[in-house]
Amino acid sequence: MKFSDTLFELPSAAAPAPTPRFINLRGRESPGQPPRSTVQELTEGLMAEAASVSPKFFYNALGSRLFEAITALDEYYPSRTEAGIFQAASAQMAGALAENGLSHPCLIDLGAGNCAKAMALIPPLQPRQYVPVDISVDFLKDAAAQVQNSFPALDIVGVGMDFSAGLALPDEVQGRDRVFFYPGSSLGNFQPAQALAFLRHMADPAQGKARGLLLGIDLVKDAATLEAAYDDALGVTAAFNKNLLRNVNELLAADFDVRQWRHVALFNAAQSRIEMHLQALCDVTVQWPGHSRRFLAGERIHTESSCKYTVESMTAQLKLAGFRHIRHWSDPQDWFAVFWAAL
């Protein structure tokens, strides 16, 4: 039987339901305790003169579900626009991979979330192995199981890890024909220099061992459209942003009170990025073991930057990182682009 047949083969009534393999690389120092590196990173960010917390800390279980809700909002165009590009151009994307000898790749889905974006690409790309990677371990386990139910013959290895700290994947992940899939314009959460370093890391044979990259990028557009996407009328994005404080409380044993903070989203034209902040509504002192920080009314914690690119600027970044055979697909409004870059 051909591989393309087995991928969609449904299990018999007597067969046990397939389950994906799952590897948790988010080690803890002791049960119930986060890694020291997490505590250190959060503490350094909160104690800095201009306080900040990395957007990766949005994604505890509740944060992941809130982000799912954000993608359904009228104002949040990126997810549906990117999905439309995949629907219109997935056959062309599969053809671009095949031209580079990647008819059945190992598809590594960075920041997989609910895996919905990869689910749309699995039929045309026909991967030999699917590797969803996410920092939200429990959420990813459930999502990977849903993918396995849809594609029972597909080899799935879920990996719980903070890939922003490195791309050292476990041995269970196939070492050949790796294609990184990084949708949703998540690369924009890095500053341009950091984004270039991350792209170079993926392109380094000694690190990521990639053969190619499928990359979703949000493009520059008017400030009103951008700000509405990150500050919706229903307040779902505000809840998503404030939930970060609940996650910090859990990780640090801190005492943030979300009622004392408000959500702020703005477009920084000089930096070509959307910024999200949490702003103190009053003077407040936050404590956690060994530390405390006083925030004055109006003081902000920077929680996310989302850099916006042009096709030309992202193409230049990919070339600097060492990728070649670069092409892209966009929507009719040129609001979003999906890039294919080979090595």
Backbone torsions as a table, in degrees:
resi	resn	phi	psi	omega
1	MET	NA	137.2	-179.5
2	LYS	-69.8	155.0	177.7
3	PHE	-57.4	-41.7	-178.0
4	SER	-63.2	-26.3	176.4
5	ASP	-77.2	-42.7	-173.6
6	THR	-70.1	-27.0	-178.0
7	LEU	-60.3	-35.6	-175.7
8	PHE	-105.2	10.9	179.4
9	GLU	-67.7	127.7	178.7
10	LEU	-86.2	144.8	179.8
11	PRO	-69.2	149.4	176.7
12	SER	-71.4	163.1	-177.6
13	ALA	-59.8	-30.3	-177.0
14	ALA	-85.3	-17.0	-175.5
15	ALA	-74.8	143.4	176.1
16	PRO	-68.1	150.9	179.2
17	ALA	-63.8	132.0	-179.7
18	PRO	-69.5	150.2	177.2
19	THR	-131.0	138.1	178.5
20	PRO	-74.2	152.8	169.3
21	ARG	-73.7	149.5	179.5
22	PHE	-140.7	133.2	-178.6
23	ILE	-125.9	120.6	-179.0
24	ASN	-99.3	109.8	177.8
25	LEU	-98.5	5.6	178.0
26	ARG	-86.7	71.4	-174.2
27	GLY	-62.7	151.2	176.6
28	ARG	-120.7	147.1	-178.4
29	GLU	-65.2	-38.1	177.1
30	SER	-154.9	161.7	-177.4
31	PRO	-52.0	128.8	177.8
32	GLY	82.9	-1.3	-178.1
33	GLN	-112.1	137.5	176.8
34	PRO	-73.4	161.6	175.8
35	PRO	-60.1	151.1	178.2
36	ARG	-57.9	-35.2	-178.7
37	SER	-62.7	-35.4	177.8
38	THR	-67.1	-46.2	179.2
39	VAL	-60.7	-43.6	-179.6
40	GLN	-63.9	-45.6	-179.1
41	GLU	-61.0	-46.3	179.6
42	LEU	-64.4	-43.2	-179.1
43	THR	-63.1	-45.2	-179.8
44	GLU	-62.5	-40.2	179.7
45	GLY	-66.4	-42.0	-178.1
46	LEU	-73.6	-27.7	-178.6
47	MET	-90.2	-6.9	179.0
48	ALA	-65.1	156.9	-179.4
49	GLU	-55.9	-45.9	171.6
50	ALA	-103.5	100.1	-172.0
51	ALA	-64.3	145.1	178.5
52	SER	-152.1	155.0	172.7
53	VAL	-135.7	134.0	-178.3
54	SER	-62.4	141.5	178.5
55	PRO	-63.7	-14.7	177.4
56	LYS	-62.9	-20.6	179.9
57	PHE	-83.2	2.6	167.8
58	PHE	-64.3	-28.8	-158.6
59	TYR	-100.3	61.7	158.6
60	ASN	-81.5	-173.9	-175.2
61	ALA	-60.1	-45.6	-179.9
62	LEU	-66.7	-42.2	179.5
63	GLY	-59.6	-39.3	178.4
64	SER	-63.5	-39.5	179.3
65	ARG	-71.8	-36.3	175.8
66	LEU	-64.2	-37.3	178.1
67	PHE	-66.6	-37.5	173.6
68	GLU	-55.0	-43.4	179.3
69	ALA	-65.1	-38.6	178.8
70	ILE	-58.3	-40.5	-176.6
71	THR	-65.4	-16.4	179.0
72	ALA	-92.8	-4.3	-176.9
73	LEU	-74.5	148.3	177.1
74	ASP	-58.3	-40.4	-175.1
75	GLU	-71.1	-25.5	-172.4
76	TYR	-89.4	87.4	-176.6
77	TYR	-74.0	-26.8	-169.5
78	PRO	-57.1	-45.4	-174.0
79	SER	-65.9	-47.6	-177.5
80	ARG	-71.7	-32.1	178.5
81	THR	-68.2	-44.2	177.4
82	GLU	-63.5	-41.4	178.6
83	ALA	-60.9	-38.5	177.4
84	GLY	-64.0	-36.9	176.8
85	ILE	-65.0	-44.5	178.4
86	PHE	-60.3	-43.1	-178.6
87	GLN	-63.5	-41.8	-176.1
88	ALA	-77.1	-30.4	-168.7
89	ALA	-122.8	10.6	-175.7
90	SER	-61.7	-36.1	178.3
91	ALA	-65.6	-39.4	176.7
92	GLN	-66.0	-37.8	177.2
93	MET	-62.9	-45.0	177.8
94	ALA	-60.4	-38.8	177.7
95	GLY	-64.5	-39.7	178.6
96	ALA	-63.7	-39.9	177.1
97	LEU	-66.0	-42.8	-178.2
98	ALA	-62.6	-35.5	178.5
99	GLU	-62.1	-23.4	178.1
100	ASN	-102.5	20.4	176.2
101	GLY	73.5	27.4	-175.7
102	LEU	-120.9	55.8	-179.2
103	SER	-69.6	-31.8	179.6
104	HIS	-134.0	76.6	-173.2
105	PRO	-78.5	169.3	162.8
106	CYS	-89.4	108.4	-173.2
107	LEU	-93.6	113.1	-176.6
108	ILE	-105.2	110.4	-170.9
109	ASP	-97.2	101.3	-176.8
110	LEU	-83.0	127.3	-175.8
111	GLY	66.8	48.3	-168.9
112	ALA	-62.8	-30.6	-179.0
113	GLY	57.7	-123.6	-179.7
114	ASN	-86.4	4.7	175.7
115	CYS	67.5	8.6	-174.5
116	ALA	-63.9	-36.8	-178.2
117	LYS	-67.2	-42.5	177.9
118	ALA	-67.4	-34.6	179.6
119	MET	-56.4	-35.7	-179.9
120	ALA	-73.1	-21.9	-176.7
121	LEU	-99.5	-16.8	-177.9
122	ILE	-59.9	-44.8	179.2
123	PRO	-60.3	-48.3	-179.5
124	PRO	-73.9	-32.4	-177.5
125	LEU	-83.6	-25.0	178.5
126	GLN	51.0	57.3	-178.3
127	PRO	-68.3	147.9	172.7
128	ARG	-75.6	-29.8	178.6
129	GLN	-146.0	140.0	176.6
130	TYR	-116.1	128.4	-174.9
131	VAL	-125.2	89.7	174.9
132	PRO	-77.0	133.0	-176.7
133	VAL	-125.1	131.0	179.4
134	ASP	-158.7	155.8	179.2
135	ILE	-80.6	-23.5	-179.0
136	SER	-89.0	93.1	-166.6
137	VAL	-64.9	-53.2	-175.9
138	ASP	-63.8	-40.9	178.7
139	PHE	-62.0	-41.8	-179.2
140	LEU	-66.1	-38.6	178.9
141	LYS	-57.7	-45.8	179.9
142	ASP	-64.7	-42.1	-178.6
143	ALA	-66.1	-42.3	179.4
144	ALA	-63.1	-36.7	177.9
145	ALA	-64.2	-36.8	177.9
146	GLN	-67.1	-39.2	176.6
147	VAL	-63.1	-42.0	-179.7
148	GLN	-63.2	-36.4	177.3
149	ASN	-64.5	-34.6	179.5
150	SER	-77.4	-32.6	-178.1
151	PHE	-130.2	74.3	-170.2
152	PRO	-63.3	-25.3	-178.8
153	ALA	-90.6	-3.7	-178.2
154	LEU	-79.4	133.4	176.2
155	ASP	-75.5	116.2	-177.6
156	ILE	-120.5	128.4	175.6
157	VAL	-125.8	103.0	176.5
158	GLY	-80.4	140.6	-178.2
159	VAL	-130.1	117.0	173.8
160	GLY	-88.9	111.8	-178.1
161	MET	-162.5	160.2	172.3
162	ASP	-94.5	91.3	-173.8
163	PHE	-73.5	-12.0	175.5
164	SER	-66.4	-19.2	179.1
165	ALA	-92.3	-1.5	179.7
166	GLY	150.4	159.5	-175.8
167	LEU	-116.0	31.4	178.3
168	ALA	-75.9	99.2	-176.1
169	LEU	-89.9	154.2	-177.4
170	PRO	-69.1	163.8	-176.5
171	ASP	-63.3	-21.9	179.9
172	GLU	-67.1	-17.5	177.8
173	VAL	-83.7	128.6	-177.8
174	GLN	-58.0	138.8	-176.9
175	GLY	-88.1	-8.0	-177.2
176	ARG	-113.8	154.3	174.8
177	ASP	55.1	41.1	180.0
178	ARG	-79.2	131.3	172.8
179	VAL	-122.7	120.0	175.5
180	PHE	-82.4	137.0	179.0
181	PHE	-119.6	112.6	-175.3
182	TYR	-129.5	80.3	-174.6
183	PRO	-87.8	-175.9	170.5
184	GLY	76.3	9.1	-177.2
185	SER	58.7	28.0	179.3
186	SER	-65.9	-23.4	175.7
187	LEU	-58.6	-27.0	179.4
188	GLY	-64.9	-14.6	176.6
189	ASN	-71.6	-17.5	173.7
190	PHE	-87.6	147.2	168.0
191	GLN	-67.1	154.4	-173.8
192	PRO	-50.5	-42.3	179.2
193	ALA	-66.1	-38.8	177.4
194	GLN	-68.5	-37.8	178.4
195	ALA	-62.5	-42.6	178.3
196	LEU	-62.8	-42.1	178.6
197	ALA	-62.5	-39.6	179.8
198	PHE	-67.9	-41.6	176.4
199	LEU	-61.7	-42.6	177.7
200	ARG	-62.8	-36.5	178.1
201	HIS	-62.5	-42.7	177.7
202	MET	-65.2	-33.2	-176.8
203	ALA	-82.6	-11.4	-177.1
204	ASP	-78.6	117.0	-179.0
205	PRO	-57.8	-28.2	-179.0
206	ALA	-79.3	-9.5	-177.1
207	GLN	-114.7	-81.7	-174.8
208	GLY	-78.0	-24.4	-178.6
209	LYS	55.2	36.8	-177.4
210	ALA	-81.3	152.8	167.7
211	ARG	-103.2	-20.8	-178.8
212	GLY	-171.7	173.6	-175.5
213	LEU	-142.4	129.5	167.3
214	LEU	-104.8	120.3	-167.9
215	LEU	-131.4	125.0	175.2
216	GLY	-94.3	131.6	-175.8
217	ILE	-135.0	129.5	174.6
218	ASP	-79.9	133.9	-175.2
219	LEU	-97.7	157.0	178.5
220	VAL	-61.1	137.4	177.3
221	LYS	-154.0	-172.2	-175.4
222	ASP	-66.9	148.5	-174.4
223	ALA	-62.4	-36.2	-177.7
224	ALA	-62.5	-43.2	178.8
225	THR	-65.0	-42.4	-179.2
226	LEU	-65.1	-46.5	-176.5
227	GLU	-67.9	-35.7	177.3
228	ALA	-63.9	-34.5	-179.6
229	ALA	-65.8	-23.7	-177.6
230	TYR	-112.3	9.2	178.1
231	ASP	-151.8	70.1	-171.7
232	ASP	-73.6	158.8	-176.1
233	ALA	-65.5	-30.6	-179.3
234	LEU	-77.4	-17.0	-179.9
235	GLY	83.0	17.6	179.9
236	VAL	-68.5	-41.2	179.0
237	THR	-65.9	-35.3	175.9
238	ALA	-61.5	-43.0	177.9
239	ALA	-64.4	-40.5	177.8
240	PHE	-60.0	-45.2	-178.9
241	ASN	-66.1	-45.8	-178.0
242	LYS	-69.6	-26.7	177.0
243	ASN	-63.1	-23.6	174.8
244	LEU	-55.2	-38.1	179.5
245	LEU	-65.1	-35.7	176.8
246	ARG	-64.9	-38.8	177.9
247	ASN	-67.5	-41.4	176.9
248	VAL	-61.7	-41.0	176.9
249	ASN	-56.5	-43.3	-178.4
250	GLU	-68.5	-42.3	-175.8
251	LEU	-73.7	-34.8	-176.3
252	LEU	-105.2	-5.4	-168.7
253	ALA	57.2	42.9	179.6
254	ALA	-90.8	175.1	-175.8
255	ASP	-127.7	40.5	172.3
256	PHE	-58.7	138.8	172.7
257	ASP	-110.4	110.3	-174.1
258	VAL	-61.2	-21.8	-179.5
259	ARG	-70.4	-13.9	-178.1
260	GLN	-95.2	9.6	-175.1
261	TRP	-134.0	148.3	176.0
262	ARG	-124.8	153.0	-179.4
263	HIS	-81.3	134.7	176.4
264	VAL	-130.7	130.6	174.7
265	ALA	-132.0	133.9	-178.1
266	LEU	-150.8	154.8	176.6
267	PHE	-97.9	120.8	176.7
268	ASN	-94.2	97.1	-173.9
269	ALA	-64.8	-36.4	-178.3
270	ALA	-62.5	-35.0	-179.9
271	GLN	-98.2	-1.9	-177.8
272	SER	52.2	51.9	-177.7
273	ARG	-149.9	146.9	165.4
274	ILE	-80.5	138.9	174.7
275	GLU	-119.8	139.8	170.7
276	MET	-116.4	138.9	179.8
277	HIS	-135.6	160.7	165.8
278	LEU	-114.1	125.5	-174.2
279	GLN	-112.4	130.1	179.6
280	ALA	-67.4	130.8	178.9
281	LEU	-83.1	-15.7	-179.8
282	CYS	-155.4	171.3	172.6
283	ASP	-63.6	132.2	-176.7
284	VAL	-146.9	141.7	174.8
285	THR	-112.9	126.0	-179.1
286	VAL	-109.6	135.6	-177.7
287	GLN	-123.5	148.5	168.7
288	TRP	-152.3	163.0	-170.7
289	PRO	-50.0	118.6	176.3
290	GLY	85.7	-2.5	-174.6
291	HIS	-148.1	157.8	168.2
292	SER	-152.4	154.8	-179.9
293	ARG	-142.5	127.7	176.1
294	ARG	-95.0	127.2	175.2
295	PHE	-110.1	130.4	176.3
296	LEU	-82.6	154.9	176.6
297	ALA	-54.3	130.2	-178.2
298	GLY	92.2	-13.8	179.1
299	GLU	-72.5	147.6	-172.3
300	ARG	-120.0	152.0	166.9
301	ILE	-109.6	121.3	179.6
302	HIS	-79.7	117.7	-174.4
303	THR	-108.1	-21.3	179.1
304	GLU	-160.4	141.4	162.7
305	SER	-118.6	139.2	177.5
306	SER	-129.1	94.7	-175.8
307	CYS	-71.4	140.4	179.1
308	LYS	-110.9	136.3	-173.8
309	TYR	-117.0	165.4	163.9
310	THR	-100.4	164.1	176.3
311	VAL	-57.4	-41.0	-177.7
312	GLU	-66.5	-43.4	-177.8
313	SER	-68.9	-36.9	178.0
314	MET	-72.5	-37.7	176.0
315	THR	-58.9	-41.8	178.7
316	ALA	-63.5	-41.4	177.9
317	GLN	-60.5	-45.0	-178.8
318	LEU	-63.9	-39.6	178.3
319	LYS	-66.1	-42.1	178.0
320	LEU	-61.7	-32.8	-179.6
321	ALA	-74.5	-14.5	178.6
322	GLY	108.8	2.3	178.3
323	PHE	-80.0	157.7	178.9
324	ARG	-141.3	-177.8	-177.8
325	HIS	48.8	50.5	-175.6
326	ILE	-87.2	131.0	172.5
327	ARG	-143.4	166.6	-178.6
328	HIS	-146.1	160.4	174.5
329	TRP	-127.2	143.9	-178.4
330	SER	-135.6	170.9	175.8
331	ASP	-87.9	168.3	-177.9
332	PRO	-59.3	-28.7	-179.9
333	GLN	-88.1	-5.7	-174.3
334	ASP	56.2	44.7	176.2
335	TRP	-90.7	-24.1	-172.4
336	PHE	-148.9	154.1	178.4
337	ALA	-141.4	145.6	171.8
338	VAL	-113.8	125.1	-177.3
339	PHE	-105.3	142.6	166.6
340	TRP	-114.0	128.2	178.7
341	ALA	-136.3	125.8	-176.9
342	ALA	-105.5	164.5	176.2
343	LEU	-118.6	NA	NA
